[in-house]
Amino acid sequence: MVNYWLAKQEPSGPRGYSFSTLQKEKTTVWDGVHNNLALKHMRSMKKGDQILYYHTGDERQAVGIMTVTSEPYPNPNEDNERFIVVDVKFKKQLKKPVSLEQMKQEKSFKDWELLRIGRLSVMPVPKNIWDKIIKMSQ
């Protein structure tokens, strides 16, 4: 069974990585996650899972979809094995980005972690919310 996730990334700046960069490069390693809850979510990722790519910063919107292409593994650039990464690949750009403001207007989203825990960088997306975001992006 495929699981659905949202992963946040600052699209610009010194540590930024935009969805358009992923689109050009096709694949990347999703790293840099240090929050315990976000790491717990990443440990539950499986090959084939789908991830909404969410731009943080000034944009604050879901912009595309990527696919998990590996099981989680220790980050080779960290000294601590609790810091993990997953490999991901570009799947598709959303026809229209779906902004945080649009998501806040959906009553069915009110208990979702994106709206409750603003700083969390990786989180599950319940299937009903995933489907609604995809519909909103058409």
N, C-alpha and C positions, 0 to 999 in steps of 0.2 A: 504494500500500500504506500502510495506517495504521500509524504507530509509536505506541508506548506509553511514557509517561513518568511520573515522580513528581516533584512539586514541593512543597516544604515551606514552611509559613508559620506564624508565631506567631499564634494566634487572638485574643490579647488584648494589652493594653498599648498604648503610644503609637504603635508602628508595626505593631500587630497588624491582621489582617484574617481574619475567620473564614469558614468555608464557608457558614455561615448568612447572612452579609452578602452573599456572592456570590449565594446563592440569591435574596435580596431584590432585588439590583441587576441580576441576570441576566447582566451582562457586566462585565469589568474589564480593565485593562492589567496584565500580570504584569511587574513591574519590581523594582528594588532588588537585582538579582543582580550581584555583583562578582567572585565567584570565577572564575578562568580556566577550570577544568574545567566548572563549571556553565554558564558563558557558551558554551563550545564545544558543550555539549549543546543549549542553546537555539538556537544557530545551525542545528542540524540539524532543528529542528521545522518541520513543514509544516501548512498549513491542513487541518483534519480529524483531526489526531492527537488522541489521547486522553491525558488527564493525571489520575493519581490525586492528589487533594488531600490532603496530609498535614499534620495539625496537630502542631506541635512543642511545646516547653515542657513543661508538666505532662501534657499529653494523650498525645503520641507515638503517633498512630494515623492510619491512612488513613480518611477520613470521607466522601469523595465523588469524583465524576468531573466533569471539565470538558473542553471541546473547544477546541482551538486554532482561532481564526477568522481569523488573519492570518499572513503570513510574518513572520519576525523583522525588526525595523527599529530604527534607532538611537533610544535613549531621548531624547525631546525635552527632558527635564528634566536631562540630564547634558551636560557640556562635552566629554566624550570619546566619540567615535563607537564605541569598542569595547564600550560598555555598551549592550546591546540589550534590547528588550522584545518580547512577543507579546501579541496580544489573545486573550482567552479568554471562553468563555461557560459558564454552569451547564449541566450535563447531567442529573445525578441524584445524590441522596444515597444512600450505601450503606445497606442495611437495618440492618446492624450494623457499627459501626466495627471495623477490624482493627488490633489494637495491635502495637506493635513487639515486645512479648514473644511474641505469637502467631507473628509472622514469624520470630523467632529460633529458635523450636522446629521450624521447617520445615527439614529437612536440605538440600533442594534450593535454599534461599535463601542458603546459607552464603557463596557467592562474590559475591553481589550487592552493589553499591556501598552500598546503604542500611545494610547490616550491617558493611561494611568501612571506609567513609569517613563517619563519623557526622556531620560538619559540612557535607557536600555538600548543597546545597539543590535542585538539579535533576539528575535522572539518568534514563537509560533504564530501562525495565522490560521484561525479556525476556518474550515472549508466554506462556511456560509459567508464569512467576511471576505475571503479570497475571491469567491465567485462574484460578490457585490463590487469589489474593487475592479475586477476585470470588466464587469458590465459598465461601471462608471468611466472606464478608460476608452470605451468605444466611441 
